[in-house]
Amino acid sequence: MSRRTDNRHRAATICREATGLPHHTCLKWAAAGLITREQPVPDAGTAAQRTFEAQMVHVLADALRDDQRQGALLGFTRAVPGGAGLALDLHPGMADRVLGALLPRLDEVYGGTRGVPGLRLAPQGREWVVRSVAGDAAVRLRHPDGDWRPTLPDHADGLRQLWRRNRHRPHPAEAADLSAWTLRGGDPERAAAQDWLLSRVLRRPQLLGVTTSAHGWANTYTHNSMDLVVEWCCALEAAELERRLRRSGLAHRPPHIRERPRDRPWFAGEIAMGGAFVTVRRQRCPVGDDRLRERGAA
């Protein structure tokens, strides 16, 4: 086997492990030059698409924490990534919750918005599309049941469903959130790097899904929209997941993202790029602790 052929097979294998796509599909992409050994999963081709996907990760990480289904850390089981867009397969047990979390709402009691600002939902054949009315970005969502229709939230508990009333343009509160997103942390360059990382996370559902394999859930959260933390127990070691994520090109630095000196100590499990980072961390098993306490009481 030639070195070129070997690299194609390696890239295809990593692509399959990250996305859940068939090996032959990934091999065709490798032969066509769409993926490489250094970047075996296609990136989003525009800043607007990366931002939209990053916002989806940010919302879902906080909304689904400790309440996922096995194999679907962010509610998706497979990804079909491309430069022009992204398609995601919904976990049937999480589909309604995923959409309910993504759809933007205005809290008329306490103030502020929830969900992805500017996101709107529309059917497209047997699929559903979430798109941004603030830019040219969209993600196709697919359910294993082609006749599935989502059960969508209605006005309740002081929440105004902005996606119902403002169909073609952002509500002023959404527009403010979108502006704040690009300036988050007061560092637009680092924010852009974080969009790269979080967009790549969304495109690798199979790699992150393994964290839910023991108990069906993992702890996911963010800090001020600037990172993603994934904590789990009883699955693979954190160092192994970090290795797989790095091998998948998660931290492969694009040419226009400059490397930056760290402004704080380095922690184990951090995958950094351009001042942005994702953290994977294995914790003690709370289920095991409960069983030990029950055994001691007996």
DAZI-V549622 format. One record per backbone hydrogen bond with DSSP energy under -0.5 kcal/mol. CO is the residue of the C=O (numbers start at 0). NH is the residue of the N-H. If there is no record, write none. Layout:
CO_NH ; CO_NH
//
This chain:
1_5 ; 2_6 ; 3_7 ; 4_8 ; 5_9 ; 6_10 ; 7_11 ; 8_12 ; 9_13 ; 10_14 ; 11_15 ; 12_16 ; 13_17 ; 14_18 ; 15_19 ; 17_205 ; 17_206 ; 18_78 ; 21_25 ; 22_26 ; 23_27 ; 24_28 ; 25_29 ; 26_30 ; 27_31 ; 28_33 ; 28_34 ; 29_32 ; 38_35 ; 45_49 ; 46_50 ; 47_51 ; 48_52 ; 49_53 ; 50_54 ; 51_55 ; 52_56 ; 53_57 ; 54_58 ; 55_59 ; 56_60 ; 57_61 ; 58_62 ; 59_63 ; 63_66 ; 68_71 ; 71_68 ; 71_74 ; 74_90 ; 77_88 ; 79_86 ; 81_84 ; 82_44 ; 84_81 ; 85_139 ; 86_79 ; 87_89 ; 87_141 ; 88_76 ; 88_77 ; 90_93 ; 90_94 ; 93_97 ; 94_98 ; 95_99 ; 96_100 ; 97_101 ; 98_102 ; 101_115 ; 103_161 ; 103_162 ; 104_106 ; 104_113 ; 105_107 ; 105_159 ; 106_110 ; 111_106 ; 113_104 ; 114_116 ; 115_118 ; 117_132 ; 118_103 ; 119_130 ; 121_128 ; 123_126 ; 126_123 ; 127_140 ; 128_121 ; 128_130 ; 129_138 ; 130_119 ; 130_132 ; 131_134 ; 134_136 ; 136_131 ; 137_85 ; 138_129 ; 139_87 ; 140_127 ; 141_89 ; 143_145 ; 144_147 ; 149_151 ; 155_158 ; 157_107 ; 157_159 ; 158_155 ; 158_160 ; 159_105 ; 159_161 ; 160_163 ; 160_164 ; 161_165 ; 164_166 ; 170_173 ; 170_174 ; 171_175 ; 172_176 ; 173_177 ; 174_178 ; 175_179 ; 176_180 ; 177_181 ; 178_182 ; 179_182 ; 180_183 ; 182_185 ; 183_186 ; 186_190 ; 187_191 ; 188_192 ; 189_193 ; 190_194 ; 191_195 ; 192_196 ; 193_197 ; 194_198 ; 195_199 ; 196_200 ; 197_201 ; 198_202 ; 200_203 ; 203_207 ; 204_208 ; 205_209 ; 206_209 ; 207_210 ; 208_70 ; 208_211 ; 209_212 ; 211_215 ; 217_65 ; 217_219 ; 218_230 ; 220_228 ; 221_223 ; 222_225 ; 225_276 ; 227_278 ; 228_220 ; 229_280 ; 230_218 ; 231_282 ; 236_240 ; 237_241 ; 238_242 ; 239_243 ; 240_244 ; 241_245 ; 242_246 ; 243_247 ; 244_249 ; 245_248 ; 248_251 ; 250_252 ; 253_256 ; 255_257 ; 266_269 ; 268_279 ; 269_271 ; 270_277 ; 272_275 ; 275_272 ; 276_227 ; 277_270 ; 278_229 ; 280_231 ; 283_285 ; 284_288 ; 285_289 ; 286_290 ; 287_291 ; 288_292 ; 289_293 ; 290_294 ; 291_295 ; 292_296 ; 293_297
//
